[in-house]
């Protein structure tokens, strides 16, 4: 099983995908090692990025050439280099985009919404809660985001009580 012509076992691809390490464009990797040697797997984005960094540092390749051979842009090379210097191999795993946690609906906002829900005779709809959040705090939040955040908030409060 040499080169990219022979597909990798689907189990390995599944594992790479589950770990967030599946290269979205393995066909863009044109480096000879990934073409000729079965050890080098173009589906493994961590291995591809590491080898790209190694080519520049150890083999003294130009950044633009190495980036092109591994299917990346120059800015992507420098981002990978910084991530590797900061965190080692785990830094080469792709990071999720966007906020890491709810950032608009703080615990203070959720405490007020939980109080509104408890004080109200009938449980207000999420759209009504969204209107309260907008009026009182000037925050625009989707009703479903409010429901999910309130659920997590209640679970945290219950854990504290135990």
Backbone as JSON Lines, residues from 0, in Angstrom:
{"i":0,"aa":"X","n":[0.85,-1.18,0.0],"ca":[0.0,0.0,0.0],"c":[0.89,1.24,0.0]}
{"i":1,"aa":"X","n":[1.33,1.66,-1.12],"ca":[2.21,2.82,-1.22],"c":[1.46,3.99,-1.81]}
{"i":2,"aa":"X","n":[1.83,5.16,-1.33],"ca":[1.28,6.39,-1.9],"c":[-0.19,6.61,-1.6]}
{"i":3,"aa":"X","n":[-0.72,7.65,-2.19],"ca":[-2.09,8.04,-1.94],"c":[-3.07,7.29,-2.84]}
{"i":4,"aa":"X","n":[-2.57,6.62,-3.88],"ca":[-3.46,5.9,-4.78],"c":[-4.27,4.84,-4.05]}
{"i":5,"aa":"X","n":[-3.62,4.15,-3.1],"ca":[-4.33,3.16,-2.29],"c":[-4.95,3.88,-1.1]}
{"i":6,"aa":"X","n":[-6.24,3.73,-0.91],"ca":[-6.94,4.41,0.18],"c":[-6.57,3.79,1.52]}
{"i":7,"aa":"X","n":[-6.48,4.59,2.52],"ca":[-6.21,4.13,3.87],"c":[-7.43,3.36,4.38]}
{"i":8,"aa":"X","n":[-7.19,2.47,5.33],"ca":[-8.34,1.75,5.9],"c":[-9.37,2.74,6.45]}
{"i":9,"aa":"X","n":[-10.62,2.47,6.21],"ca":[-11.67,3.4,6.62],"c":[-11.71,3.56,8.13]}
{"i":10,"aa":"X","n":[-11.29,2.56,8.89],"ca":[-11.28,2.65,10.36],"c":[-10.34,3.77,10.81]}
{"i":11,"aa":"X","n":[-9.17,3.85,10.2],"ca":[-8.23,4.9,10.57],"c":[-8.8,6.27,10.23]}
{"i":12,"aa":"X","n":[-9.43,6.38,9.08],"ca":[-10.05,7.65,8.7],"c":[-11.15,8.03,9.69]}
{"i":13,"aa":"X","n":[-11.92,7.04,10.13],"ca":[-12.98,7.29,11.12],"c":[-12.4,7.81,12.43]}
{"i":14,"aa":"X","n":[-11.3,7.19,12.86],"ca":[-10.64,7.61,14.1],"c":[-10.08,9.02,13.95]}
{"i":15,"aa":"X","n":[-9.43,9.29,12.83],"ca":[-8.9,10.63,12.59],"c":[-10.02,11.67,12.6]}
{"i":16,"aa":"X","n":[-11.13,11.32,11.98],"ca":[-12.27,12.25,11.95],"c":[-12.82,12.49,13.35]}
{"i":17,"aa":"X","n":[-12.96,11.42,14.12],"ca":[-13.49,11.54,15.49],"c":[-12.57,12.4,16.36]}
{"i":18,"aa":"X","n":[-11.27,12.33,16.11],"ca":[-10.3,13.1,16.9],"c":[-10.09,14.52,16.35]}
{"i":19,"aa":"X","n":[-10.73,14.83,15.24],"ca":[-10.57,16.15,14.63],"c":[-9.26,16.28,13.87]}
{"i":20,"aa":"X","n":[-8.66,15.14,13.5],"ca":[-7.35,15.17,12.84],"c":[-7.4,14.73,11.39]}
{"i":21,"aa":"X","n":[-8.58,14.59,10.82],"ca":[-8.71,14.19,9.42],"c":[-8.46,15.41,8.53]}
{"i":22,"aa":"X","n":[-7.51,15.29,7.64],"ca":[-7.17,16.39,6.72],"c":[-8.34,16.58,5.76]}
{"i":23,"aa":"X","n":[-8.87,17.79,5.65],"ca":[-10.01,18.01,4.76],"c":[-9.65,17.93,3.27]}
{"i":24,"aa":"X","n":[-8.36,18.12,2.95],"ca":[-7.93,18.1,1.55],"c":[-6.65,17.28,1.37]}
{"i":25,"aa":"X","n":[-6.68,15.98,1.63],"ca":[-5.45,15.18,1.5],"c":[-4.93,15.15,0.07]}
{"i":26,"aa":"X","n":[-5.79,15.36,-0.89],"ca":[-5.36,15.34,-2.3],"c":[-4.43,16.5,-2.62]}
{"i":27,"aa":"X","n":[-4.4,17.54,-1.79],"ca":[-3.53,18.69,-2.02],"c":[-2.09,18.45,-1.58]}
{"i":28,"aa":"X","n":[-1.85,17.36,-0.84],"ca":[-0.49,17.05,-0.37],"c":[0.26,16.38,-1.52]}
{"i":29,"aa":"X","n":[1.28,17.09,-2.04],"ca":[2.04,16.57,-3.18],"c":[3.48,16.23,-2.83]}
{"i":30,"aa":"X","n":[3.84,16.36,-1.57],"ca":[5.21,16.04,-1.15],"c":[5.52,14.58,-1.5]}
{"i":31,"aa":"X","n":[6.72,14.31,-2.04],"ca":[7.07,12.94,-2.46],"c":[6.95,11.89,-1.37]}
{"i":32,"aa":"X","n":[7.3,12.23,-0.12],"ca":[7.19,11.23,0.95],"c":[5.77,10.71,1.09]}
{"i":33,"aa":"X","n":[4.81,11.58,0.97],"ca":[3.41,11.19,1.12],"c":[2.91,10.44,-0.11]}
{"i":34,"aa":"X","n":[3.63,10.58,-1.2],"ca":[3.27,9.87,-2.44],"c":[3.86,8.46,-2.47]}
{"i":35,"aa":"X","n":[5.07,8.31,-1.91],"ca":[5.84,7.09,-2.1],"c":[5.93,6.19,-0.88]}
{"i":36,"aa":"X","n":[5.66,6.69,0.3],"ca":[5.89,5.92,1.51],"c":[4.58,5.76,2.28]}
{"i":37,"aa":"X","n":[4.19,4.52,2.55],"ca":[2.91,4.24,3.22],"c":[2.88,4.74,4.66]}
{"i":38,"aa":"X","n":[4.05,4.97,5.25],"ca":[4.08,5.49,6.62],"c":[3.47,6.88,6.7]}
{"i":39,"aa":"X","n":[3.71,7.67,5.68],"ca":[3.22,9.04,5.66],"c":[1.79,9.06,5.13]}
{"i":40,"aa":"X","n":[0.89,9.57,5.94],"ca":[-0.54,9.51,5.65],"c":[-1.1,10.92,5.43]}
{"i":41,"aa":"X","n":[-1.45,11.24,4.21],"ca":[-1.98,12.57,3.89],"c":[-3.32,12.85,4.55]}
{"i":42,"aa":"X","n":[-4.0,11.8,5.04],"ca":[-5.26,11.98,5.76],"c":[-5.04,12.52,7.17]}
{"i":43,"aa":"X","n":[-3.85,12.37,7.71],"ca":[-3.53,12.77,9.08],"c":[-2.97,14.19,9.08]}
{"i":44,"aa":"X","n":[-3.81,15.15,9.43],"ca":[-3.41,16.56,9.32],"c":[-2.28,16.91,10.27]}
{"i":45,"aa":"X","n":[-2.21,16.26,11.41],"ca":[-1.12,16.54,12.34],"c":[0.21,16.1,11.73]}
{"i":46,"aa":"X","n":[0.22,14.92,11.15],"ca":[1.45,14.42,10.51],"c":[1.85,15.32,9.33]}
{"i":47,"aa":"X","n":[0.88,15.74,8.55],"ca":[1.17,16.6,7.4],"c":[1.75,17.94,7.86]}
{"i":48,"aa":"X","n":[1.14,18.56,8.86],"ca":[1.65,19.84,9.34],"c":[3.04,19.69,9.96]}
{"i":49,"aa":"X","n":[3.23,18.63,10.75],"ca":[4.53,18.42,11.37],"c":[5.62,18.25,10.31]}
{"i":50,"aa":"X","n":[5.33,17.45,9.31],"ca":[6.32,17.21,8.27],"c":[6.6,18.49,7.48]}
{"i":51,"aa":"X","n":[5.59,19.32,7.29],"ca":[5.78,20.61,6.62],"c":[6.73,21.49,7.45]}
{"i":52,"aa":"X","n":[6.5,21.54,8.76],"ca":[7.37,22.34,9.64],"c":[8.8,21.78,9.64]}
{"i":53,"aa":"X","n":[8.92,20.47,9.66],"ca":[10.23,19.82,9.66],"c":[11.0,20.12,8.37]}
{"i":54,"aa":"X","n":[10.28,20.1,7.25],"ca":[10.92,20.38,5.96],"c":[11.6,21.75,5.97]}
{"i":55,"aa":"X","n":[10.93,22.73,6.55],"ca":[11.49,24.08,6.58],"c":[12.64,24.16,7.58]}
{"i":56,"aa":"X","n":[12.43,23.62,8.78],"ca":[13.44,23.76,9.83],"c":[14.66,22.88,9.59]}
{"i":57,"aa":"X","n":[14.44,21.61,9.28],"ca":[15.56,20.67,9.17],"c":[16.13,20.63,7.75]}
{"i":58,"aa":"X","n":[15.25,20.58,6.77],"ca":[15.71,20.47,5.38],"c":[15.95,21.82,4.71]}
{"i":59,"aa":"X","n":[15.71,22.9,5.45],"ca":[15.94,24.27,4.96],"c":[15.19,24.58,3.67]}
{"i":60,"aa":"X","n":[13.97,24.05,3.55],"ca":[13.12,24.39,2.4],"c":[12.54,25.78,2.58]}
{"i":61,"aa":"X","n":[12.23,26.44,1.51],"ca":[11.55,27.74,1.58],"c":[10.14,27.53,2.08]}
{"i":62,"aa":"X","n":[9.65,28.45,2.88],"ca":[8.31,28.35,3.46],"c":[7.26,28.23,2.37]}
{"i":63,"aa":"X","n":[7.35,29.05,1.35],"ca":[6.32,29.02,0.3],"c":[6.32,27.67,-0.44]}
{"i":64,"aa":"X","n":[7.5,27.09,-0.67],"ca":[7.57,25.79,-1.35],"c":[7.02,24.67,-0.48]}
{"i":65,"aa":"X","n":[7.44,24.66,0.77],"ca":[6.96,23.62,1.69],"c":[5.45,23.72,1.88]}
{"i":66,"aa":"X","n":[4.96,24.92,2.07],"ca":[3.52,25.09,2.26],"c":[2.75,24.58,1.05]}
{"i":67,"aa":"X","n":[3.22,24.9,-0.14],"ca":[2.55,24.44,-1.36],"c":[2.58,22.92,-1.48]}
{"i":68,"aa":"X","n":[3.73,22.31,-1.16],"ca":[3.85,20.84,-1.25],"c":[2.93,20.11,-0.27]}
{"i":69,"aa":"X","n":[2.58,20.78,0.8],"ca":[1.75,20.14,1.81],"c":[0.31,20.63,1.78]}
{"i":70,"aa":"X","n":[-0.02,21.43,0.77],"ca":[-1.4,21.86,0.57],"c":[-1.85,22.98,1.48]}
{"i":71,"aa":"X","n":[-0.91,23.81,1.93],"ca":[-1.25,24.92,2.82],"c":[-0.76,26.23,2.23]}
{"i":72,"aa":"X","n":[-1.25,27.32,2.78],"ca":[-0.78,28.65,2.39],"c":[0.37,29.06,3.32]}
{"i":73,"aa":"X","n":[1.07,30.11,2.97],"ca":[2.12,30.61,3.85],"c":[1.57,31.04,5.2]}
{"i":74,"aa":"X","n":[0.44,31.79,5.25],"ca":[-0.11,32.13,6.57],"c":[-0.46,30.89,7.4]}
{"i":75,"aa":"X","n":[-0.94,29.83,6.74],"ca":[-1.25,28.59,7.46],"c":[0.02,27.96,8.02]}
{"i":76,"aa":"X","n":[1.11,28.05,7.26],"ca":[2.39,27.55,7.76],"c":[2.77,28.27,9.05]}
{"i":77,"aa":"X","n":[2.71,29.6,9.02],"ca":[3.12,30.37,10.19],"c":[2.18,30.14,11.37]}
{"i":78,"aa":"X","n":[0.91,29.94,11.11],"ca":[-0.03,29.62,12.19],"c":[0.31,28.25,12.8]}
{"i":79,"aa":"X","n":[0.63,27.28,11.95],"ca":[1.02,25.95,12.45],"c":[2.32,26.04,13.24]}
{"i":80,"aa":"X","n":[3.26,26.83,12.76],"ca":[4.54,26.99,13.45],"c":[4.32,27.58,14.85]}
{"i":81,"aa":"X","n":[3.5,28.61,14.93],"ca":[3.22,29.24,16.23],"c":[2.5,28.26,17.16]}
{"i":82,"aa":"X","n":[1.54,27.52,16.62],"ca":[0.8,26.55,17.44],"c":[1.72,25.45,17.95]}
{"i":83,"aa":"X","n":[2.64,25.01,17.1],"ca":[3.59,23.96,17.5],"c":[4.55,24.48,18.57]}
{"i":84,"aa":"X","n":[5.02,25.7,18.42],"ca":[5.92,26.28,19.42],"c":[5.2,26.48,20.75]}
{"i":85,"aa":"X","n":[3.92,26.79,20.69],"ca":[3.14,27.05,21.89],"c":[2.73,25.76,22.61]}
{"i":86,"aa":"X","n":[2.33,24.72,21.83],"ca":[1.72,23.55,22.46],"c":[2.26,22.21,21.99]}
{"i":87,"aa":"X","n":[3.26,22.19,21.14],"ca":[3.79,20.93,20.65],"c":[2.83,20.28,19.66]}
{"i":88,"aa":"X","n":[2.91,18.96,19.53],"ca":[2.06,18.25,18.56],"c":[0.56,18.5,18.76]}
{"i":89,"aa":"X","n":[0.05,18.51,20.0],"ca":[-1.39,18.79,20.16],"c":[-1.8,20.14,19.58]}
{"i":90,"aa":"X","n":[-0.86,21.08,19.51],"ca":[-1.16,22.38,18.93],"c":[-1.45,22.32,17.44]}
{"i":91,"aa":"X","n":[-1.04,21.22,16.8],"ca":[-1.28,21.09,15.36],"c":[-2.67,20.55,15.04]}
{"i":92,"aa":"X","n":[-3.4,20.11,16.07],"ca":[-4.79,19.69,15.84],"c":[-5.63,20.92,15.5]}
{"i":93,"aa":"X","n":[-6.53,20.81,14.54],"ca":[-7.39,21.96,14.22],"c":[-8.23,22.36,15.43]}
{"i":94,"aa":"X","n":[-8.37,23.64,15.62],"ca":[-9.18,24.16,16.72],"c":[-10.56,24.52,16.22]}
{"i":95,"aa":"X","n":[-11.55,24.32,17.09],"ca":[-12.9,24.72,16.72],"c":[-12.96,26.23,16.61]}
{"i":96,"aa":"X","n":[-13.75,26.7,15.67],"ca":[-13.91,28.14,15.49],"c":[-14.97,28.66,16.44]}
{"i":97,"aa":"X","n":[-14.95,29.94,16.66],"ca":[-15.98,30.59,17.44],"c":[-15.74,30.53,18.94]}
{"i":98,"aa":"X","n":[-16.68,31.06,19.7],"ca":[-16.54,31.1,21.16],"c":[-16.46,29.69,21.73]}
{"i":99,"aa":"X","n":[-15.7,29.54,22.81],"ca":[-15.53,28.23,23.44],"c":[-16.67,27.92,24.42]}
{"i":100,"aa":"X","n":[-17.36,28.94,24.85],"ca":[-18.5,28.76,25.75],"c":[-19.44,29.93,25.55]}
{"i":101,"aa":"X","n":[-20.65,29.81,26.1],"ca":[-21.58,30.94,25.95],"c":[-20.95,32.2,26.55]}
{"i":102,"aa":"X","n":[-20.91,33.26,25.78],"ca":[-20.26,34.46,26.26],"c":[-21.22,35.62,26.49]}
{"i":103,"aa":"X","n":[-22.4,35.54,25.93],"ca":[-23.37,36.61,26.14],"c":[-24.19,36.36,27.4]}
{"i":104,"aa":"X","n":[-24.59,35.13,27.57],"ca":[-25.48,34.79,28.67],"c":[-24.64,34.38,29.89]}
{"i":105,"aa":"X","n":[-24.21,35.39,30.63],"ca":[-23.4,35.15,31.82],"c":[-24.27,34.58,32.93]}
{"i":106,"aa":"X","n":[-23.64,34.14,34.0],"ca":[-24.41,33.62,35.14],"c":[-25.34,34.68,35.73]}
{"i":107,"aa":"X","n":[-24.91,35.95,35.7],"ca":[-25.76,37.03,36.22],"c":[-27.05,37.14,35.4]}
{"i":108,"aa":"X","n":[-26.91,37.07,34.08],"ca":[-28.09,37.16,33.21],"c":[-28.97,35.93,33.42]}
{"i":109,"aa":"X","n":[-28.35,34.75,33.48],"ca":[-29.12,33.52,33.66],"c":[-29.8,33.47,35.02]}
{"i":110,"aa":"X","n":[-29.2,34.06,36.05],"ca":[-29.83,34.11,37.37],"c":[-31.13,34.91,37.31]}
{"i":111,"aa":"X","n":[-31.08,36.02,36.58],"ca":[-32.3,36.84,36.42],"c":[-33.36,36.05,35.67]}
{"i":112,"aa":"X","n":[-32.98,35.36,34.6],"ca":[-33.94,34.58,33.82],"c":[-34.51,33.43,34.63]}
{"i":113,"aa":"X","n":[-33.69,32.79,35.44],"ca":[-34.17,31.71,36.3],"c":[-35.18,32.25,37.31]}
{"i":114,"aa":"X","n":[-34.9,33.45,37.82],"ca":[-35.82,34.09,38.78],"c":[-37.14,34.41,38.08]}
{"i":115,"aa":"X","n":[-37.07,34.93,36.87],"ca":[-38.29,35.27,36.1],"c":[-39.12,34.01,35.89]}
{"i":116,"aa":"X","n":[-38.44,32.92,35.55],"ca":[-39.15,31.65,35.32],"c":[-39.81,31.15,36.6]}
{"i":117,"aa":"X","n":[-39.14,31.34,37.76],"ca":[-39.71,30.85,39.02],"c":[-40.85,31.73,39.49]}
{"i":118,"aa":"X","n":[-40.69,33.05,39.3],"ca":[-41.72,33.99,39.76],"c":[-42.98,33.96,38.91]}
{"i":119,"aa":"X","n":[-42.82,33.67,37.64],"ca":[-43.98,33.68,36.74],"c":[-44.88,32.49,37.06]}
{"i":120,"aa":"X","n":[-46.17,32.71,37.02],"ca":[-47.13,31.63,37.26],"c":[-46.98,30.55,36.21]}
{"i":121,"aa":"X","n":[-47.06,30.95,34.96],"ca":[-46.84,30.03,33.84],"c":[-45.42,30.25,33.35]}
{"i":122,"aa":"X","n":[-44.77,29.2,32.94],"ca":[-43.4,29.31,32.47],"c":[-43.37,30.11,31.17]}
{"i":123,"aa":"X","n":[-42.63,31.25,31.17],"ca":[-42.57,32.06,29.95],"c":[-41.84,31.33,28.82]}
{"i":124,"aa":"X","n":[-42.27,31.56,27.63],"ca":[-41.63,30.96,26.46],"c":[-40.24,31.55,26.28]}
{"i":125,"aa":"X","n":[-39.41,30.8,25.57],"ca":[-38.03,31.26,25.33],"c":[-38.01,32.57,24.55]}
{"i":126,"aa":"X","n":[-39.0,32.78,23.68],"ca":[-39.04,34.05,22.94],"c":[-39.3,35.22,23.89]}
{"i":127,"aa":"X","n":[-40.13,35.0,24.91],"ca":[-40.38,36.05,25.9],"c":[-39.12,36.31,26.72]}
{"i":128,"aa":"X","n":[-38.38,35.25,27.04],"ca":[-37.13,35.42,27.77],"c":[-36.1,36.18,26.92]}
{"i":129,"aa":"X","n":[-36.09,35.91,25.61],"ca":[-35.17,36.62,24.71],"c":[-35.5,38.11,24.72]}
{"i":130,"aa":"X","n":[-36.78,38.44,24.76],"ca":[-37.18,39.85,24.8],"c":[-36.74,40.49,26.12]}
{"i":131,"aa":"X","n":[-36.84,39.76,27.22],"ca":[-36.39,40.28,28.52],"c":[-34.89,40.54,28.5]}
{"i":132,"aa":"X","n":[-34.14,39.6,27.95],"ca":[-32.68,39.75,27.87],"c":[-32.33,40.98,27.04]}
{"i":133,"aa":"X","n":[-33.04,41.19,25.97],"ca":[-32.77,42.35,25.11],"c":[-33.13,43.65,25.84]}
{"i":134,"aa":"X","n":[-34.29,43.68,26.5],"ca":[-34.74,44.9,27.18],"c":[-33.86,45.25,28.39]}
{"i":135,"aa":"X","n":[-33.59,44.25,29.23],"ca":[-32.86,44.52,30.48],"c":[-31.35,44.64,30.31]}
{"i":136,"aa":"X","n":[-30.79,43.83,29.39],"ca":[-29.34,43.76,29.3],"c":[-28.78,44.25,27.97]}
{"i":137,"aa":"X","n":[-29.66,44.51,26.99],"ca":[-29.2,44.95,25.69],"c":[-28.49,43.85,24.91]}
{"i":138,"aa":"X","n":[-28.8,42.6,25.24],"ca":[-28.15,41.45,24.61],"c":[-29.15,40.76,23.69]}
{"i":139,"aa":"X","n":[-28.72,40.5,22.48],"ca":[-29.56,39.75,21.55],"c":[-29.09,38.3,21.58]}
{"i":140,"aa":"X","n":[-30.0,37.42,21.99],"ca":[-29.67,35.99,22.07],"c":[-30.82,35.2,21.48]}
{"i":141,"aa":"X","n":[-30.48,34.13,20.8],"ca":[-31.49,33.26,20.2],"c":[-32.24,32.53,21.3]}
{"i":142,"aa":"X","n":[-33.56,32.39,21.17],"ca":[-34.34,31.68,22.19],"c":[-33.81,30.28,22.52]}
{"i":143,"aa":"X","n":[-33.37,29.55,21.51],"ca":[-32.85,28.21,21.77],"c":[-31.55,28.27,22.57]}
{"i":144,"aa":"X","n":[-30.72,29.28,22.32],"ca":[-29.49,29.46,23.1],"c":[-29.83,29.73,24.57]}
{"i":145,"aa":"X","n":[-30.88,30.5,24.76],"ca":[-31.32,30.81,26.13],"c":[-31.78,29.53,26.82]}
{"i":146,"aa":"X","n":[-32.58,28.72,26.13],"ca":[-33.05,27.46,26.72],"c":[-31.88,26.56,27.11]}
{"i":147,"aa":"X","n":[-30.92,26.39,26.2],"ca":[-29.77,25.52,26.49],"c":[-28.95,26.08,27.64]}
{"i":148,"aa":"X","n":[-28.73,27.38,27.65],"ca":[-27.93,27.99,28.71],"c":[-28.63,27.89,30.06]}
{"i":149,"aa":"X","n":[-29.94,28.08,30.07],"ca":[-30.7,27.94,31.32],"c":[-30.64,26.51,31.85]}
{"i":150,"aa":"X","n":[-30.71,25.56,30.96],"ca":[-30.62,24.15,31.37],"c":[-29.26,23.87,32.02]}
{"i":151,"aa":"X","n":[-28.19,24.31,31.37],"ca":[-26.83,24.13,31.94],"c":[-26.69,24.88,33.26]}
{"i":152,"aa":"X","n":[-27.27,26.08,33.33],"ca":[-27.2,26.88,34.55],"c":[-27.9,26.15,35.7]}
{"i":153,"aa":"X","n":[-29.09,25.62,35.43],"ca":[-29.82,24.88,36.47],"c":[-29.05,23.66,36.94]}
{"i":154,"aa":"X","n":[-28.43,22.95,35.98],"ca":[-27.64,21.77,36.35],"c":[-26.47,22.15,37.24]}
{"i":155,"aa":"X","n":[-25.8,23.27,36.92],"ca":[-24.68,23.73,37.76],"c":[-25.17,24.11,39.15]}
{"i":156,"aa":"X","n":[-26.33,24.76,39.22],"ca":[-26.87,25.17,40.52],"c":[-27.23,23.95,41.37]}
{"i":157,"aa":"X","n":[-27.8,22.93,40.73],"ca":[-28.16,21.7,41.46],"c":[-26.91,21.0,41.99]}
{"i":158,"aa":"X","n":[-25.85,20.97,41.2],"ca":[-24.59,20.35,41.65],"c":[-24.03,21.08,42.85]}
{"i":159,"aa":"X","n":[-24.16,22.41,42.88],"ca":[-23.65,23.2,44.0],"c":[-24.41,22.86,45.28]}
{"i":160,"aa":"X","n":[-25.71,22.59,45.16],"ca":[-26.55,22.31,46.33],"c":[-26.24,20.95,46.96]}
{"i":161,"aa":"X","n":[-25.74,20.03,46.17],"ca":[-25.48,18.67,46.67],"c":[-24.33,18.61,47.61]}
